Amino acid sequence: VMGIVVLSILAGLAFGGVSFLGLAENLGLIAVFFLVAIYIGFKLAPRLMTYVNKLPVEEMALSTALALAFLVSALAEKVRLAAITGAFVAGLVISKAPVVGSLKDKISTIGYGLFIPLFFVEMGVRTDLQALGSVGLLALAIVGVAMFDKIVGCGLGALLSGFGRGDSLRVGVGMMPRGEVALVVAAIGVKANIVGPTLFSITVMVVLVTSLVTPLLVKLAFKGT
């Protein structure tokens, strides 16, 4: 949730310029958007989803849920927030609907069967592998930092929460992968012309390396247990 909020602030700054008044305006827009969308959403979304689910129309609840997600995402962009913020809020309010159990399986099918592959294909097409040639050491350093800070940060959090050293290490290693949210942030940076092809390619490299290495390190972390 904190990551979504920070992303919204950065996106607003990128598109609206950096100034005290601009920052205050963006923070105000974020607050109003979250309050209005969540308050109205929790009031109306469950009732709306229950109503449309009773209509004699095939997959009406699914269509309505997708329409709400796209609508709130578009509204988020209208107030200079990231579209992912709107999608997050839409999912939050729809999750309180009684039909969410059946919706989750259907949306997962659509997502993993269509939207998620398209997203990763687009990220791959945008990646310039040649750009990594001139910054090989920097890319490797960023990958190393991305792995180290997760192991230490999440592992330390687990340790302070009462986990033993071994389990804390396993938590840190398990939390190491970067995923689609990192790519979304990078894509927003590209759109705002504040992230170049080299930095974007490094981000893709971080996602790939951490996702591929983590299963091996998790296996080693659990060895002997």
Buried (B, 14 or more C-beta within 10 A) or exposed (E): EEEBBEBBBBBBBBBBEEEEEBBEBBBEBBEEBBEEBBEEBEEEBBEBBEEBBEEEEEEBBBEBBBEBBBEBBEBBBEBBBBBBBBBBBBBBBBEEBEBBEEBBEBBEEEEEEEEEEEBBEEBEEBBBEEBBEEBEEEBBEBBEEBBEEBBEEBBEBBBEEEBEEEBBBBBBBBBBBBEBBBBBBBBBBBEEEEBEBBBBBBBBBBBBBBEEBBEEBBEEBEEEE
